[in-house]
Amino acid sequence: MNTKRLNTKIIRTLVKKEMLDVLRDKKTVLMMLVVPLVLYPLIYIGVMQVMAFISSNMETQNYKIVVEAQDEGALLSKLAEAKTQNKQNTQKEATEKKATEKEADDAPSYEITIVDAASISDYETALNEEEIDAYISGQMQEGKMQYDVYYLSSETNSAYAADLVMDILDELREDMTRQKLTDEGMNVQAILEPISYEKQDTASSEQSLGSIMGSILPFMLVVSLLIGTMYPAIDTTAGERERGTLETILTLPVTNRQLILSKFITVAAIGVVSALLNILSMGAIAVYMYKLMDLQTEVAALDLAKFVPAILVCVLAVFAFSLFISAITMCVTSFAKSYKEANNYITPLMLVVMFVGYVGFIPNLELTQTMAMVPVANICLLIKNIMVFKIDYGAIAVVLLSNVAYAIVAILFLSKIYDSEAILFSDGKAGLQLFERRENLKKGGVPTVSDVWFVVALTLLLVLYAGSILQVRFGLAGVLGTQMIILLVPLFMVVYTKRDIRQTYGFRGTGAVGYLGAVLLIAGLFLVNIVISTGLMKLLPDSVENVETTFSGILGGNALTALIVIAAAPAVCEELLFRGVILHSLKAKYRVSTAIIITAALFGVFHMSLVKFIPTGLLGLALCIVVWWTDSIYPAMLMHFINNAVSVAVMYYPEQVGKILPVLNKNTLSVVDVLCLCAAGALLMGIGGALLRKVKTYAQPHAKCEKPYA
């Protein structure tokens, strides 16, 4: 009991110390207080004023228009009428508002100047040189007048003038239609307006305001929470290293868990305070908008008490998300050695969070049980639903619990970081060497982690853009081109930085037992993945449809060509990247388990499909373990080839494969099917793993001889 109290007291003391250190940083106070309380209102007022100025400016411009039409002056008359009518309307509006005579004269009204067509030699030149804003030509075609309006969409005045002319032409067409019907003695009203209609909005004023806030508030909260936690996270991790105080703190009579927990509580608390201030600020802006609308248009009364449950749920969501984003931010900044480096590391995280946060603006995107598990997106969709009074207690529970669970996992990972001296006190050899002069680099070893992350990001971008274009245009040949990108980009980095190719890629032989174990392991995993994939297909039907569409677009040729491109090429190229460059580089710096998990997760993400993430991630995990046990990349290549080859066989020979594995023809698996597949898969994986563990005893001495970096 005394120990527990002592631990609590220590944590409180550490939190107080961390809080004082963080609040001394002006950047933290600025982002926590000034941004939500001062900057947001100023931004809103500034935007409103700019929009009002632009609108007023456009309505008071003098638009120069050229009309060259064979319509006996009909359009010119209509333009003059529109100009006169516009002036009368603005004066009437000013009078109704009890404006003074001077204010009536100054009321917004645009001017239209008709420019003589004879004075314009070339209308395109005149438009480009802004001598005129619009040029209208008109001539009779098949018994009716055809008008063409020429303008420059790149010039605001010209675009606005074109819109004015189009509105006037609509009125002219309606007037001429009415006149013709009248001349024929017909009932104009009955013919042109046989029905009447208008929209009746049944949404309450609270729902209307909630819909607006539900699109804006989630994104602003997510970004503000990230910004609010960013600077304290940097200060408590990279800041301490840069100041040289981390070593002193680690010598104190406290455990690493207590130290990490105190830092985490500090960062999360500041993030929560920042987010709550943002809620208050944006709530005040929303009330101001409502009051402004009420004064101008007399909107329906607003019952703010109806938003109390939504606000309470938002606060809970903010607390849960603050735990998650604080832990993630600290994990990222813990790898940095300085403020500058930490800011560089945090930028990709910020971009990802902002990108995912945009889901709140996507219409008709529902908070399903699946989306409730997606970080960042689940919070945005939850707040969006709550603001329009859509309450699903099950989804709320999943969102809150998942964020807390993700935070716990991140904290556990953070504790691993603080338990690793190689990470906390690295000597700088893990920096980016790809941009160093080649003659300054030493030979041997594996690539640095920084080089690997850079190459992974570059490869992913090239695959997304160049690879997608190649696959759409060339089909299977494009897939092969994508695999060449995956192979050659990392290979260039390895060669340029003078890394040991054999050590980096794991080019070592292994015995027949290793290959047999790998075959049995992939066979068992394939059976288990059938169960997992079938379940995911039911949960994510849209993702399955996208995958099928993608494959149907690239399939072609004969089965042998597909086997080479879809099975053999990825088995070589993807393995050399993931189980070669990435795994061996991460393993040289981190624990083996950490390196394996990161590599497997990257492999799952690399295939960019929700329905394929878990099966592909499990495959990547198995491949990493095989490389670790055998100390060779060749068994992993064989496993990868077999896995993809089965998929090719299913695509080209579904009937024959269905006779061998009837379960592949089923859209739904029975309980017996699931149990049989899992049992057979577990048995095969167990036998394969036992064989591979025997190989590990022979491969381990070679692994110990590896040097992390040259």
SVG drawing of the C-alpha trace seen along z (x, -y; Angstrom):
<svg xmlns="http://www.w3.org/2000/svg" viewBox="-56 -62 92 94">
<polyline fill="none" stroke="black" stroke-width="0.4" points="0.0,0.0 2.8,-2.4 4.5,-1.6 1.4,-2.5 1.1,-5.8 4.7,-6.5 4.3,-5.8 1.3,-8.1 3.3,-10.8 6.3,-10.4 4.0,-10.6 2.4,-13.8 5.8,-15.3 7.0,-14.4 3.8,-15.7 4.3,-19.0 7.9,-19.2 7.0,-18.5 4.1,-20.9 6.3,-23.7 8.9,-23.0 6.4,-22.9 4.6,-26.1 7.9,-27.9 7.9,-27.4 6.2,-30.4 5.3,-28.4 3.2,-26.0 1.3,-28.8 0.8,-30.6 -0.7,-27.5 -2.8,-26.6 -4.3,-30.1 -3.7,-32.6 -4.7,-30.4 -8.2,-29.3 -9.1,-32.5 -7.7,-35.2 -6.7,-33.7 -9.9,-31.8 -12.2,-34.8 -9.9,-37.1 -9.8,-34.6 -13.6,-34.4 -14.1,-38.1 -11.4,-38.7 -12.8,-36.1 -16.3,-37.6 -15.0,-41.1 -13.0,-39.9 -16.0,-38.1 -18.2,-41.1 -15.6,-43.4 -15.3,-41.1 -19.1,-40.8 -19.5,-44.6 -16.6,-45.2 -18.0,-42.9 -21.5,-44.6 -20.0,-48.1 -17.8,-47.4 -18.3,-48.9 -18.5,-46.0 -17.5,-46.8 -19.5,-44.6 -19.4,-44.4 -22.6,-43.2 -22.5,-42.3 -25.8,-40.5 -28.3,-40.4 -31.3,-40.7 -32.5,-44.2 -31.2,-45.5 -33.1,-43.1 -30.2,-42.2 -28.9,-45.8 -32.4,-46.9 -32.5,-44.1 -29.0,-45.1 -30.1,-48.7 -33.3,-47.6 -31.4,-45.3 -29.0,-48.2 -32.0,-50.5 -33.8,-47.8 -30.7,-47.1 -30.4,-50.8 -34.0,-51.0 -33.8,-47.9 -30.8,-49.1 -32.5,-52.4 -35.6,-50.7 -33.7,-48.5 -31.9,-51.5 -35.2,-53.3 -36.7,-50.4 -33.8,-50.3 -34.5,-54.1 -31.2,-55.0 -30.3,-58.6 -30.4,-59.9 -26.6,-59.8 -26.6,-56.2 -29.1,-55.4 -26.9,-56.9 -23.9,-54.9 -25.9,-51.6 -24.1,-48.8 -25.0,-48.7 -23.0,-47.5 -22.6,-49.6 -22.8,-48.2 -21.0,-50.1 -21.8,-49.1 -18.6,-49.3 -19.0,-49.9 -18.1,-46.7 -16.4,-48.8 -13.8,-50.0 -12.7,-46.4 -10.5,-44.9 -10.0,-41.5 -12.1,-40.5 -9.6,-37.9 -6.9,-40.6 -9.3,-43.0 -10.3,-40.4 -6.7,-39.5 -5.7,-43.1 -8.8,-43.8 -10.2,-46.4 -13.5,-44.7 -15.0,-42.1 -17.3,-40.2 -18.0,-39.9 -21.4,-38.7 -22.0,-37.6 -25.4,-36.6 -26.7,-35.3 -29.7,-33.5 -29.3,-29.7 -32.2,-27.4 -34.8,-30.0 -33.6,-31.1 -31.1,-33.4 -27.8,-31.8 -25.8,-33.9 -22.2,-33.1 -20.7,-34.8 -16.9,-35.1 -15.0,-35.8 -11.9,-35.0 -12.5,-32.7 -9.1,-33.6 -10.2,-37.2 -12.7,-37.8 -14.4,-40.8 -14.8,-39.0 -16.2,-35.9 -18.7,-37.9 -19.7,-39.9 -20.4,-36.6 -22.6,-35.5 -24.6,-38.7 -25.0,-38.4 -26.2,-34.8 -28.8,-35.8 -30.0,-38.6 -30.2,-36.2 -32.3,-33.9 -34.7,-36.8 -34.7,-37.7 -35.6,-34.2 -38.4,-34.1 -39.8,-37.4 -39.7,-36.4 -41.4,-33.1 -44.2,-34.9 -44.6,-37.4 -45.0,-34.7 -47.5,-32.8 -49.5,-36.0 -49.4,-36.7 -50.9,-33.2 -53.6,-33.9 -52.5,-31.2 -52.6,-31.1 -49.0,-32.0 -49.3,-31.1 -50.9,-27.7 -48.3,-26.7 -45.1,-28.0 -46.0,-27.2 -48.3,-24.1 -47.1,-23.3 -45.9,-25.2 -43.5,-24.0 -41.2,-25.1 -39.0,-23.4 -40.1,-23.0 -37.2,-22.4 -38.4,-20.3 -35.0,-20.5 -35.1,-22.5 -32.8,-25.5 -30.7,-23.4 -30.3,-20.7 -29.3,-23.2 -26.7,-24.8 -25.5,-21.4 -25.1,-20.3 -22.8,-23.3 -20.8,-22.8 -20.7,-19.1 -18.7,-19.5 -16.3,-22.2 -15.9,-21.3 -14.4,-17.8 -11.6,-18.9 -10.8,-21.9 -10.8,-19.9 -8.5,-17.2 -6.1,-19.7 -6.1,-21.8 -5.5,-18.8 -2.6,-17.8 -1.1,-21.3 -1.8,-21.5 0.0,-18.3 2.8,-18.8 4.9,-21.4 4.7,-19.9 5.4,-16.4 8.5,-17.8 9.6,-19.6 9.3,-16.6 11.2,-14.3 13.5,-15.9 13.7,-19.1 15.2,-17.3 17.8,-15.6 18.7,-18.9 19.1,-20.6 21.0,-17.6 18.7,-17.0 17.4,-13.5 20.4,-11.7 20.0,-13.5 16.3,-12.6 17.0,-8.9 19.4,-8.8 16.6,-9.7 15.1,-7.0 12.1,-6.6 11.1,-3.9 10.9,-4.5 7.1,-3.7 6.6,-6.5 8.7,-8.9 6.7,-8.0 3.4,-8.2 4.2,-11.7 5.2,-13.0 2.1,-11.5 -0.2,-13.0 1.4,-16.4 1.1,-16.3 -2.5,-14.9 -3.6,-17.5 -2.3,-20.4 -3.9,-18.9 -7.3,-18.6 -7.2,-22.2 -6.3,-23.4 -9.1,-21.4 -11.7,-22.6 -10.6,-26.2 -11.1,-25.5 -14.6,-24.2 -15.5,-27.3 -14.1,-29.6 -15.8,-27.9 -19.1,-27.7 -18.9,-31.4 -18.4,-32.0 -21.4,-29.7 -23.6,-31.7 -22.3,-34.9 -23.2,-33.7 -26.7,-32.7 -27.3,-36.1 -26.0,-37.8 -28.4,-35.8 -31.2,-36.5 -30.7,-40.2 -30.6,-40.1 -33.2,-37.4 -35.1,-36.7 -34.3,-33.0 -36.2,-30.6 -35.4,-30.6 -32.5,-28.4 -32.6,-26.2 -29.0,-25.9 -30.0,-23.5 -30.5,-20.8 -26.8,-20.9 -25.8,-20.0 -25.7,-16.2 -23.8,-16.7 -21.3,-18.9 -20.8,-16.4 -20.1,-13.6 -17.7,-15.9 -15.9,-16.5 -15.6,-12.7 -14.4,-12.3 -11.8,-15.0 -10.5,-13.3 -10.3,-10.0 -8.7,-11.4 -6.3,-13.5 -5.0,-10.3 -4.4,-8.7 -2.9,-11.7 -0.6,-12.5 0.8,-9.0 1.3,-8.9 2.9,-12.3 5.3,-11.4 6.2,-8.2 7.2,-10.1 9.1,-12.9 10.9,-10.4 13.1,-9.4 14.3,-13.0 17.4,-14.5 16.5,-18.1 13.6,-20.5 14.4,-20.9 14.5,-17.1 11.3,-16.6 9.4,-19.2 10.6,-17.4 9.3,-14.1 5.9,-15.5 5.1,-17.0 4.2,-13.7 2.0,-12.9 0.2,-16.2 -0.4,-15.7 -1.9,-12.2 -4.1,-13.5 -5.4,-16.4 -6.0,-14.2 -8.0,-11.7 -9.8,-14.5 -11.4,-15.6 -13.8,-12.7 -16.1,-15.1 -16.7,-17.0 -17.6,-13.9 -21.4,-13.7 -23.3,-10.4 -20.3,-8.8 -21.7,-6.9 -20.2,-5.9 -20.3,-2.2 -18.8,0.4 -15.8,0.6 -15.3,-3.2 -15.6,-3.4 -12.3,-1.5 -10.4,-3.8 -8.3,-6.4 -9.0,-10.1 -11.9,-9.3 -13.9,-7.7 -13.7,-10.9 -14.7,-13.2 -17.7,-11.1 -18.8,-10.7 -18.8,-14.4 -20.5,-15.0 -23.3,-12.6 -23.7,-13.9 -24.1,-17.5 -27.1,-16.5 -28.5,-14.5 -27.8,-11.1 -27.0,-9.0 -25.7,-5.4 -24.5,-4.4 -22.8,-1.3 -20.7,-3.4 -19.9,-5.9 -18.6,-3.2 -16.5,-1.6 -15.0,-5.0 -14.1,-6.0 -12.7,-2.5 -10.7,-2.1 -9.0,-5.5 -8.1,-4.5 -6.9,-1.1 -4.7,-2.7 -3.3,-5.1 -2.4,-2.2 -0.6,-0.4 1.3,-3.6 2.3,-4.1 3.6,-0.5 5.6,-1.2 6.8,-4.4 8.0,-2.5 10.0,-0.2 11.6,-3.3 12.7,-4.6 14.0,-1.1 16.3,-1.1 19.6,-2.9 20.3,-2.5 17.3,-4.8 17.8,-7.3 21.5,-7.7 22.3,-6.9 25.6,-8.2 24.0,-9.7 25.1,-7.0 21.4,-6.3 21.1,-9.6 20.3,-10.2 23.4,-9.2 21.8,-9.2 22.6,-12.8 26.2,-12.6 29.1,-12.7 29.8,-9.1 33.5,-9.3 32.8,-10.2 30.8,-7.0 32.3,-3.8 31.6,-0.4 29.7,2.4 26.8,2.8 23.1,2.2 21.3,-1.1 20.5,-3.5 16.9,-3.8 16.6,-7.3 17.7,-6.2 15.1,-3.4 12.2,-5.7 13.2,-8.1 13.3,-5.3 10.0,-3.8 8.3,-7.1 9.8,-7.8 8.9,-4.3 5.3,-4.5 4.9,-7.9 6.3,-6.4 4.0,-3.4 1.0,-5.5 1.5,-7.8 3.7,-6.3 2.7,-2.7 -1.0,-3.5 -0.6,-5.1 1.5,-2.2 -1.1,0.4 -4.1,-1.4 -2.3,-1.9 -0.4,1.3 -2.2,3.8 0.1,6.7 3.1,5.0 2.4,2.0 2.3,4.3 5.8,5.5 6.9,1.9 5.6,1.2 7.6,4.1 10.7,2.7 10.2,-0.5 10.0,1.4 13.2,3.2 15.4,0.5 14.7,-2.5 16.0,-0.8 18.8,1.0 20.1,-2.4 20.2,-3.6 22.0,-0.4 24.6,-0.7 25.1,-4.5 25.6,-4.3 28.0,-1.4 26.0,1.0 26.8,4.7 24.3,6.2 24.5,9.7 23.9,8.6 21.2,6.0 19.1,8.4 19.8,11.6 21.4,13.5 22.3,16.7 21.4,20.2 19.5,22.6 18.8,26.3 15.9,28.3 14.3,28.3 14.0,24.5 12.2,24.6 9.9,27.4 9.0,25.5 8.3,22.4 5.9,24.3 4.0,25.9 3.8,22.5 2.4,20.7 -0.1,23.5 -1.4,23.2 -1.5,19.4 -3.4,19.5 -6.2,21.6 -6.4,19.3 -6.5,16.3 -9.5,17.7 -11.5,17.5 -10.2,13.9 -10.8,12.7 -14.3,14.1 -15.2,12.3 -13.7,9.0 -15.6,9.4 -18.8,9.2 -17.7,6.2 -16.2,4.3 -18.1,5.1 -17.1,1.7 -13.4,2.4 -13.8,5.9 -15.5,4.4 -12.7,1.9 -10.1,4.7 -12.0,6.8 -12.3,3.8 -8.6,3.1 -7.7,6.7 -10.2,7.0 -8.6,3.9 -5.0,5.4 -5.7,9.0 -5.0,10.2 -2.9,12.6 -2.3,16.2 -1.9,17.7 1.9,18.1 2.4,14.4 0.2,13.6 2.1,16.1 5.4,14.4 4.1,10.9 1.7,11.4 3.5,14.2 7.2,14.3 8.0,10.6 6.4,9.6 8.1,12.6 11.4,11.2 11.0,7.4 8.7,6.9 10.7,9.4 14.0,7.6 12.4,4.3 10.4,5.5 12.2,8.6 15.5,7.4 16.2,3.7 13.5,2.7 13.7,5.7 17.5,5.9 17.9,2.1 15.2,2.0 16.6,5.1 20.0,3.5 18.6,0.6 15.5,1.9 14.6,5.1 13.8,8.0 10.1,8.1 9.8,4.3 11.5,4.6 9.2,7.5 6.0,5.8 6.9,2.5 7.9,4.3 4.7,6.4 2.5,3.4 4.2,1.5 3.7,4.5 0.0,4.5 -0.4,0.7 1.6,0.9 -1.2,2.9 -3.6,0.0 -6.8,2.0 -8.8,2.3 -10.0,5.8 -6.4,6.9 -4.7,5.2 -5.1,7.9 -4.4,11.0 -1.5,9.2 -0.1,8.0 -0.3,11.6 1.5,12.8 4.2,10.1 4.5,11.2 5.1,14.8 7.6,13.9 9.6,11.8 9.7,14.6 10.9,17.0 13.7,14.7 14.7,14.2 14.6,18.0 16.5,19.0 18.7,16.0 17.9,16.2 15.4,14.3 15.0,17.2 12.4,19.2 10.3,16.0 10.5,15.5 9.2,19.1 6.3,18.5 5.4,15.2 5.4,16.9 3.2,19.8 0.7,17.4 0.4,15.3 0.5,18.3 -2.6,19.7 -4.4,16.4 -3.4,16.5 -4.7,20.1 -8.0,19.0 -8.4,16.2 -7.6,18.2 -8.8,21.7 -11.6,21.2 -13.4,24.5 -10.3,26.6 -9.1,24.9 -12.7,25.1 -12.6,28.9 -9.4,29.1 -10.6,26.5 -14.4,26.3 -14.4,23.8 -13.1,21.1 -16.4,21.2 -18.4,20.3 -19.4,16.8 -20.3,17.7 -18.5,20.2 -20.3,22.5 -19.1,23.0 -17.7,26.4 -15.8,24.8 -14.3,22.3 -13.2,24.8 -11.8,27.2 -9.8,24.5 -8.5,23.1 -7.5,26.5 -5.8,27.6 -4.1,24.2 -2.9,24.3 -1.5,27.8 0.4,27.0 1.8,23.8 2.8,25.7 4.7,28.3 6.3,25.7 7.3,23.5 8.9,26.5 11.0,27.3 12.0,23.6 13.0,23.3 15.5,26.1 17.0,24.1 17.2,21.1 19.8,22.8 22.1,23.0 21.4,19.6 21.8,17.7 25.6,17.6 25.7,15.8 23.1,13.3 25.3,12.4 28.2,11.6 26.3,8.8 27.3,5.2 24.4,2.7 26.1,-0.1 29.5,-0.6"/>
</svg>
